[in-house]
Amino acid sequence: MKVKFFSFLSLNISEQIQYLDILGLYKRAWLRNLEHMTNREQLIQELEQAPDDLVQTVLDFLHRVKAIGRSHPLVKFAGILSDSETEELQRVIATECWQVDMNEW
């Protein structure tokens, strides 16, 4: 089966409006479906479309959270910072917080 590609701009205005209406219907149907999906179903759907490196990152995060267990008081904060945010926070702490000016007192 051949797939015909077209330029949206090559359509006349009534065809463009019809095309946008169809896309709107698909979007509303997708959103309605999303509203009725469980978190698990939404996660599975997102993972099916995600690249392998992102799937691996999510899997690693899940394993870390499970290893820590829900009893740890800080578990709700696990994974909220990206690697770059973590590195920046560590840099700021090292340069700003660990400095003691002995003459300041």
N, C-alpha and C positions, 0 to 999 in steps of 0.2 A: 504494500500500500504506500503510495506516495503522499508525503505531507507537503502541503502548499504553504509556504511562508509568504507573508504579505507585510507591507508597510502600512501602519495605522494611518499615516498621513495621506496615503494614496486613496483612501476611502472618501466618499463624499460625506457631507455633514450628517445626513440621516443614517448612513451606515455606521459612522463613528458613534452616534448616539445609541444606536441599536447594540453595537458591540459593547459599549460601556454599560448599558443596561444589563446585558447578559453577564458581564464580569461582576456587576453589583449583585446579581442574583446568586452567583456562585459564592461570592464573599459572604453574603448573609446566610446562605445554607451552611457554609463552613463554620461560621461563628456560632450558629445555632447548634451544630453538632458538637463544637468545642465546649459549649456551656453544659451539655449533658454528659460529657466524658468525665470519668474519674481522673484524679491526679495521676494515677498509674497509667491509665490509657493515654493521657496527654504526654507523659514522659516517654512512653514506648513509641508513640507517633513521632515525637521530636527526635528521638534517638535513631529511628529508622531513616531519617532524612539527614542526620548529622554526619560530618566527615569522621573517619576512623580516629583521628587524633583527639577530637573532642569527646568521642565515645570513651576512649581510654582515660581521659582526664576525669570524666564523670564517674567511671568505674573505680578509678583510684581513690577519688574523694569518698565514694560510698564505702569502700573498704576501710578507709581511715576512720570514718565516723562510726562504723560498726565495731571497729577494734577499740575505740575509746569507750564506747558504751554510753548509754543515756544517763548514767549516774553522775558523770563528771559535770560540775557546775558550769564549765565553760564550753560544753559541747554545742550549745546553740550558736556560738560564734565561729565554729569551725568552718573554714573555707570561704568566709565572707570577703577576704582580701585576695586580690590577684597577686601573682608573684611579683610583679613590678611595684604594686602598692606595698607589699611586705618589705621588699628591698629598700624602698624609699623611707618607710617608717623606721627600719633598722638603722639606716644611715642618719636620719634626723636624731634618733635617740643617741647614737654613738657620738655625734658631733655636738649636740646641744645639751643633752642631759647628763653626760658623764664628765662634764667639765666643771672643775671646782676652782674658783678664783680665791686663793688663800688671802689675798689682800682685800677682798670684798668685805670681810667680817671685821 
